[in-house]
Amino acid sequence: MEIMLAGHNIDYDVIQECRTALQGEESLTPETISAAYARISRNPLPVNELRKIARTEVEKARKSNLNIVFGMGHSSIAEHAVFNIDILGVSRLIVEEIEKFRLCSYTEKSQRYIRLEDDFVVPREVQNGGLEDLFVETVREQNSLYHELYAGLKEYMFEKHQDMVSDPRDRSTVDGWAKEDARYIVSMATHAQLGMTLNARNLELMLRRSAAHPLQEVNEYGTKLYEATVNIAPSLIRYTEATPFDLDTRKDLKKVTESLMKKMGAAGESAIVAKDENVTLVHATLDGDERIIASIMHSSSNLPIAECLTAVHRMNKKEREKIIRTACRNMKSYDLPLREFENADFSFEVTVSATCFAQLKRHRMATMTCQDYDSSLGVTIPASVRAIGMEGRFMDVISRTEEVYNRIRKISPHVAPYILTNAHRKRVALKVNAREMYHISRLREDMHAQWDIRETAERMVKLGKMVMPLTLILTAGKDAFMPIS
């Protein structure tokens, strides 16, 4: 056995220094690794030799990539080329669009830990629509209240948690609680920055989707992303233009849906499994416990799955519980359940603030689709804002924000959410399997989780346990995790 390091990501400035020292060395491209790996299936040479050949024949490697990735359709070859991207000065709103791509990695500037400045994006559509002054005035009023809230909340938090403030290690935590609640009033236009890692296959998809997006800021993002990467790996980035599928499908669906709903009239509330405030369990695998137990038995025996299901149906509660407990007995707080737990699903609809959604969207193993932000859904106001007597001031700014939102909507519904705040809400449809429910529970029910996402996670788990009590037997935040015997 041989395990060799084929490469790793290094800072682009270092690559540039190497290129200068080596007088424009062409082999400093991830395309050669893609080309070498593509040849593994048909060339008997050791892969390290294939990499060496590809480095000396860059143009030939590029032609090979074009043929294999785009001619033969083996797009997975492009996944071997990986990019690290710095993204600065984008709005908080389009970060949601960027992070829709599930097979990329993101680390984002946190509004929980960093005190925000007053930097924000003014959309071109707003400028062209003659509402720039009103937009800027509104955002500045939001930002002014943010600073007021932060000052008041910091004093309140420090007084409330005096025991923690006396410890330098906990002082910043308490200060962070003030920041995280003050941010509910800042707009979706606020500047964000993030680091992104993605492979060439997902890069190409991101470019194509960005080109088709209705927001000009997303179009500009796609253009700049293309310019930053195309010369590094031209053989792996080819189809970047907007397609009719990306341009028209959502618009066509919206028209058809509106037409059909108008024809059908108002419908009564459909059957749901269970509901708890802003979280609705729309559907669940109702025999989820049995299916997961049968799956565990299947992988632990040589029996067909049908026989395992029959056996589970004949078991009593104690016998079923024994299998689940055995599967979970050795789990630690950082362990996920066995993959067999993916055989049962939960479908939720959650109505969440932009703050909560910013965290929820990071659970990329879920299937998540969203409606647009909707001011009629109201806002989420932190309890601490009420505690310091600032709810009235908060709602005054929300009211003025929504007046501007409605004016911008007349110009462009897509652009209007820029002016909305982190407190405003949207509906999200979320499908997760039982294994992912454990991940959500461990991370978001933990005492260190932000209160908004924690409350949502607690309700999701509570409803989930109503239909799969055995499957979710060990769901809890890391701080509350207790192994079973």
C-alpha positions in Angstrom: 0.0 0.0 0.0 1.1 3.5 -0.8 -0.6 6.7 0.2 0.9 9.8 -1.4 -0.1 13.5 -1.0 -1.0 14.6 -4.5 -1.5 18.2 -3.6 -3.2 20.6 -1.2 -4.6 24.1 -1.3 -2.1 26.9 -0.7 -2.5 30.7 -0.7 -2.8 32.2 -4.1 -0.2 34.8 -3.3 2.3 32.0 -2.8 1.3 30.5 -6.2 1.9 33.8 -7.8 5.3 34.1 -6.2 6.2 30.6 -7.5 4.9 31.5 -10.9 7.2 34.6 -11.0 10.2 32.6 -9.8 9.5 29.9 -12.3 8.9 32.4 -15.1 5.2 31.7 -15.7 5.2 28.0 -15.0 2.0 26.7 -16.6 1.8 23.6 -14.5 0.6 25.6 -11.5 -3.0 24.8 -12.3 -5.4 22.2 -10.8 -6.2 21.0 -14.3 -3.3 18.7 -14.4 -4.6 16.7 -11.4 -8.0 16.4 -13.0 -6.4 15.2 -16.2 -4.1 12.7 -14.4 -7.0 11.3 -12.4 -9.1 11.0 -15.5 -6.5 8.7 -17.1 -6.5 6.3 -14.1 -9.3 4.2 -15.6 -7.5 3.5 -18.9 -3.8 3.9 -18.3 -1.9 1.3 -16.3 0.8 3.7 -15.1 0.9 4.6 -11.4 -1.2 7.7 -10.7 1.8 9.6 -9.4 3.5 9.0 -12.9 0.3 10.2 -14.6 0.4 13.4 -12.6 4.1 13.9 -13.5 3.2 13.5 -17.2 0.2 15.9 -17.0 2.4 18.6 -15.4 4.8 18.5 -18.4 1.9 18.5 -21.0 -0.5 21.2 -19.7 -2.1 21.9 -23.1 -2.6 18.2 -23.7 -4.1 17.8 -20.2 -6.5 20.6 -21.0 -7.6 19.0 -24.3 -8.1 15.8 -22.4 -10.2 17.5 -19.7 -12.4 19.1 -22.4 -13.0 15.8 -24.1 -13.6 13.8 -20.9 -15.6 16.4 -19.0 -17.7 18.0 -21.7 -17.4 15.5 -24.6 -17.9 12.3 -22.8 -19.9 13.9 -19.9 -17.7 12.6 -17.0 -18.2 15.7 -15.0 -16.9 14.2 -11.8 -13.4 14.7 -13.2 -13.9 18.5 -12.6 -14.4 17.8 -8.9 -10.7 17.2 -8.5 -9.9 20.8 -9.1 -10.7 22.9 -6.0 -10.7 26.6 -5.5 -10.6 28.8 -2.4 -12.5 32.1 -2.9 -12.5 35.2 -0.8 -15.9 37.0 -1.0 -16.1 40.6 0.3 -18.6 43.4 0.2 -21.6 41.4 -0.8 -25.0 41.9 0.8 -26.3 39.7 3.5 -29.2 38.9 1.1 -27.1 37.4 -1.6 -25.1 35.3 0.8 -28.3 33.2 1.0 -28.1 32.7 -2.8 -24.4 31.8 -2.7 -24.9 29.3 0.1 -27.7 27.4 -1.7 -25.0 25.3 -3.3 -24.8 22.4 -1.0 -21.5 20.8 -2.1 -19.4 23.8 -1.3 -17.9 24.9 2.0 -18.5 28.3 3.6 -17.2 30.2 6.6 -19.1 33.5 7.0 -18.4 36.7 9.0 -20.7 36.3 12.0 -23.0 39.1 13.1 -23.1 37.4 16.5 -19.4 37.9 17.3 -18.4 41.0 15.3 -19.7 44.4 16.0 -21.2 45.7 12.8 -20.2 48.9 11.1 -22.5 50.9 8.9 -21.5 49.4 5.5 -24.2 48.2 3.2 -25.0 47.6 -0.5 -27.3 49.9 -2.4 -28.8 47.8 -5.2 -28.5 49.2 -8.7 -32.2 48.6 -9.2 -32.9 50.9 -6.3 -30.6 53.5 -7.7 -32.1 53.3 -11.1 -35.6 53.4 -9.6 -35.0 56.8 -8.0 -35.3 55.5 -4.4 -31.6 55.6 -3.4 -32.0 58.5 -0.9 -34.9 56.9 0.8 -33.2 53.5 0.9 -30.0 54.9 2.4 -31.9 57.0 4.9 -33.8 53.9 6.1 -30.7 51.7 6.4 -28.9 54.4 8.4 -31.9 54.6 10.7 -31.7 50.9 11.2 -28.0 51.0 11.8 -28.4 53.9 14.3 -30.8 51.8 16.3 -28.5 48.8 16.1 -25.8 50.9 18.0 -28.4 52.1 20.5 -29.6 48.5 21.1 -26.1 47.2 21.4 -25.2 49.8 24.1 -28.4 49.1 26.0 -28.3 45.4 25.7 -24.6 45.2 26.7 -25.4 47.0 29.9 -28.5 44.8 30.5 -26.5 41.6 29.8 -23.6 42.6 32.0 -25.9 43.4 34.8 -27.9 40.1 34.4 -24.8 37.9 34.1 -22.4 39.5 36.6 -21.0 36.2 37.6 -19.9 35.5 34.0 -18.6 39.1 33.4 -16.1 38.7 36.2 -14.4 35.9 34.3 -12.4 37.3 31.3 -13.1 34.1 29.4 -16.9 34.6 29.7 -17.0 38.3 29.3 -16.8 38.2 25.5 -19.6 35.6 25.5 -21.9 38.0 27.3 -20.9 40.8 25.1 -21.7 38.5 22.1 -25.3 38.1 23.4 -25.8 41.8 23.2 -24.5 41.9 19.6 -26.6 38.9 18.5 -29.8 40.5 19.7 -29.0 44.0 18.5 -28.4 42.7 14.9 -32.1 41.8 14.5 -32.7 45.4 13.4 -30.0 45.6 10.7 -30.9 45.1 7.0 -30.3 42.4 4.6 -28.3 45.0 2.6 -25.6 44.9 5.3 -22.1 43.9 4.0 -21.0 40.4 4.6 -17.8 38.5 3.8 -17.1 34.8 3.6 -14.5 32.2 2.6 -15.7 29.6 0.1 -14.2 26.4 -1.1 -15.7 24.7 -4.1 -14.7 22.4 -7.0 -14.8 23.2 -10.6 -18.0 21.3 -11.3 -19.9 23.3 -8.7 -18.1 26.5 -9.7 -19.5 26.1 -13.2 -23.0 25.5 -11.9 -22.8 28.5 -9.6 -21.7 30.7 -12.6 -24.6 29.5 -14.7 -27.2 30.1 -11.9 -25.7 33.5 -11.1 -26.1 34.6 -14.7 -29.8 33.7 -14.6 -30.6 35.3 -11.3 -33.0 38.3 -11.3 -30.8 40.4 -8.9 -28.1 42.5 -10.5 -25.8 42.0 -7.5 -25.9 38.2 -8.1 -25.1 38.7 -11.8 -22.1 40.9 -10.8 -21.0 38.3 -8.3 -21.1 35.6 -11.0 -19.1 37.8 -13.5 -16.4 38.6 -10.9 -16.2 34.9 -9.8 -15.7 33.9 -13.5 -13.0 36.5 -14.0 -11.2 35.3 -10.9 -11.1 31.6 -11.9 -11.4 31.1 -15.7 -7.7 31.6 -16.5 -6.7 29.2 -13.8 -8.7 26.2 -15.2 -10.2 27.1 -18.6 -10.6 23.4 -19.5 -13.0 22.8 -16.6 -15.2 25.9 -16.8 -17.1 26.0 -20.0 -20.9 26.3 -19.7 -21.4 29.5 -17.8 -24.2 31.2 -19.7 -27.7 31.4 -18.3 -30.0 28.7 -19.6 -33.7 28.8 -20.3 -34.2 26.3 -17.5 -32.6 28.6 -15.0 -34.0 31.8 -16.5 -37.6 30.8 -16.9 -38.6 27.8 -14.8 -39.3 29.6 -11.6 -41.1 32.4 -13.3 -43.3 30.0 -15.2 -44.1 28.0 -12.1 -45.1 31.2 -10.2 -47.6 32.1 -13.0 -49.0 28.6 -13.2 -49.4 28.4 -9.4 -51.0 31.8 -9.1 -53.4 30.9 -11.9 -54.4 27.5 -10.4 -54.8 28.8 -6.9 -57.0 31.7 -8.1 -59.2 29.2 -10.0 -59.4 26.9 -7.0 -60.2 29.6 -4.5 -59.2 29.6 -0.8 -58.4 26.1 0.6 -58.9 25.0 4.2 -55.9 24.0 6.3 -54.7 20.7 5.0 -54.0 17.7 7.2 -50.7 18.0 9.1 -49.0 15.6 11.5 -48.4 18.1 14.3 -47.7 21.8 14.9 -45.9 23.8 17.6 -45.9 27.6 17.0 -43.7 28.4 14.1 -42.9 24.8 13.3 -45.2 22.4 11.5 -44.5 18.7 10.9 -46.2 18.3 7.5 -45.2 14.7 6.9 -43.2 11.9 8.5 -42.4 8.3 7.8 -45.1 7.1 10.1 -43.5 3.7 10.5 -40.1 5.3 10.8 -39.1 3.4 13.9 -39.9 0.1 12.3 -38.1 0.9 9.0 -35.0 2.0 10.8 -35.0 -1.1 13.0 -35.5 -3.3 10.0 -32.6 -1.5 8.2 -30.3 -2.1 11.2 -31.3 -5.8 11.2 -30.7 -6.0 7.5 -27.2 -4.7 7.7 -26.5 -6.9 10.7 -27.6 -10.2 9.0 -28.0 -11.9 5.7 -31.8 -11.6 5.7 -33.7 -9.8 2.9 -35.2 -6.5 3.9 -38.7 -7.8 3.5 -38.1 -10.5 6.1 -36.6 -7.9 8.5 -39.7 -5.7 8.2 -41.9 -8.7 8.8 -39.8 -9.6 11.9 -40.0 -6.0 13.2 -43.8 -6.0 12.9 -43.9 -9.1 15.1 -41.7 -7.7 17.8 -43.0 -6.1 20.9 -42.0 -2.6 22.0 -39.3 -3.9 24.4 -37.6 -6.0 21.6 -37.6 -3.0 19.2 -36.2 -0.7 21.8 -33.4 -3.2 22.5 -32.2 -2.9 18.9 -32.2 0.9 18.9 -30.5 1.0 22.3 -27.8 -1.4 21.1 -27.3 0.8 18.0 -26.9 3.9 20.2 -25.2 2.5 23.3 -21.6 3.5 22.4 -22.5 6.9 21.0 -20.7 10.0 22.4 -22.0 13.5 22.0 -19.9 14.0 18.8 -21.1 10.7 17.2 -23.9 10.6 14.6 -26.2 7.6 14.5 -25.6 4.8 12.0 -26.4 5.5 8.4 -29.4 3.2 8.7 -31.1 6.2 10.4 -31.4 7.9 7.0 -34.2 5.5 6.1 -36.9 7.7 7.8 -37.8 11.3 7.0 -39.5 14.3 8.5 -40.9 17.2 6.4 -41.3 20.5 8.2 -42.5 23.9 7.4 -40.9 26.5 9.6 -41.5 30.2 9.7 -38.2 31.8 10.8 -36.5 35.1 11.0 -33.6 36.0 8.7 -31.3 35.5 11.7 -32.6 32.0 12.3 -32.5 31.1 8.6 -28.9 32.2 8.3 -28.1 29.3 10.7 -30.7 26.8 9.4 -29.4 27.0 5.9 -26.0 25.7 7.0 -27.6 22.2 7.4 -26.8 21.2 3.8 -27.7 17.5 4.2 -31.4 18.7 4.3 -33.6 19.4 1.4 -34.6 23.0 1.8 -36.8 25.3 -0.3 -37.9 28.8 0.6 -40.4 31.4 -0.1 -39.4 35.0 -0.4 -39.3 37.2 2.8 -42.8 38.3 3.6 -43.4 41.4 5.8 -46.9 40.1 6.5 -45.4 37.2 8.5 -44.3 39.8 11.2 -41.0 40.0 12.9 -39.1 38.2 15.6 -38.2 40.5 18.5 -35.6 39.3 21.0 -36.9 39.1 24.6 -34.0 41.2 25.7 -35.1 44.1 23.5 -38.4 44.1 25.3 -36.6 43.8 28.7 -34.7 47.0 28.1 -37.9 48.8 27.0 -36.9 49.3 23.4 -39.7 47.3 21.7 -41.6 50.4 20.8 -38.5 52.0 19.2 -37.8 48.7 17.4 -41.2 48.5 16.0 -41.2 52.1 14.9 -38.2 51.4 12.7 -39.8 48.1 11.5 -42.9 50.1 10.5 -40.9 52.6 8.5 -38.8 49.8 7.0 -41.9 48.1 5.7 -43.2 51.3 4.1 -40.0 51.6 2.1 -40.2 47.8 1.4 -43.6 48.2 -0.2 -42.5 51.2 -2.3 -39.5 49.2 -3.6 -41.8 46.2 -4.3 -43.6 48.3 -6.9 -40.3 48.7 -8.8 -39.1 45.1 -8.3 -40.4 42.4 -5.9 -37.0 40.7 -6.1 -35.1 43.8 -4.8 -37.4 44.8 -2.0 -36.0 42.3 0.6 -32.7 44.2 0.7 -34.4 46.7 3.0 -35.9 44.2 5.3 -34.2 43.3 8.6 -32.8 40.2 10.3 -36.0 40.2 12.3 -38.3 39.7 9.2 -39.5 36.2 8.5 -39.9 33.7 5.7 -41.4 30.3 5.3 -39.0 27.4 4.7 -39.9 23.8 3.7 -37.4 21.4 5.2 -37.0 17.7 4.7 -34.5 15.9 6.9 -33.8 12.3 7.6 -33.6 11.0 11.2 -29.8 11.0 11.1 -29.7 14.7 10.2 -32.2 15.4 12.9 -29.5 14.2 15.3 -27.0 16.6 13.9 -29.5 19.5 14.1 -30.3 18.5 17.7 -26.7 18.2 18.8 -25.7 21.5 17.4 -28.8 23.7 17.7 -30.3 22.4 21.0 -27.0 22.9 22.8 -26.9 25.7 25.4 -24.3 27.5 23.3 -26.6 27.8 20.3 -28.3 31.1 19.6 -31.7 31.2 21.1 -33.7 31.7 17.9 -32.4 28.6 16.2 -32.4 26.7 19.5 -36.1 27.3 19.9 -36.8 26.2 16.4 -34.7 23.0 16.8 -36.4 22.2 20.1 -39.8 22.3 18.4 -38.7 20.2 15.5 -37.3 17.5 17.7 -40.4 17.6 20.0 -42.7 17.0 17.0 -40.3 14.4 15.6 -40.4 12.4 18.8 -44.2 12.2 18.6 -43.9 9.9 15.5 -40.5 8.3 16.1 -39.8 8.1 19.8 -37.4 5.2 19.5 -35.4 6.6 16.6 -34.9 10.0 18.3 -34.2 8.5 21.7 -30.8 10.2 22.1 -31.6 13.6 20.5 -30.3 16.4 22.7 -27.8 19.3 22.6 -24.2 18.4 23.3 -24.5 19.9 26.8 -27.5 17.7 27.7 -26.3 14.5 26.0 -26.5 11.5 28.3 -25.4 8.0 26.9 -27.9 5.2 27.3 -27.1 1.9 28.8 
